Amino acid sequence: MSIKFSKDHEWINAADTAAAVVGITVHAQDALGDVVFVDLPEVGKTFAQGEVAGVVESVKAAADVYMPVTGEIVEVNEALRADPSLANSDPLGAGWFFKVKLANAGELDGLMDETAYTSFAASA
């Protein structure tokens, strides 16, 4: 499965539906500027699609991080908590935010592929 994107500028890589990886997009981190703090969700907590699961703060603004799918948090990126700049330097890699166990894999179908997201982000 390729990476999917939400209208709220989160990405999800659901290659492993037991631990799909979620982070913010390159577009989101560009808009935020230098990330200085992240508030990550609690492991074991369940969120519905679209709910606020965390917060990212930069020198310019603070923004909510939304759940792209319904699921349970199974891991958070402690390296990101220790070094929030990873969200800027490697947003689609080492700067991931959390891993989620999907409650409904069908929700992935409602998210955008890279082509659709690129077009969406360009008009945002």
Protein Blocks (a to p, Z undefined) as FASTA:
>chain_A
ZZdddfkopacdfkbmmlccddddfklmmmnopafbdcdddehiacdehiafbdcddfkb
ccddddfbgcddfbdcfklmmmmmlmmmmmmlmmpfbdcddfblmlmmmpccfklmmmmm
mmZZ
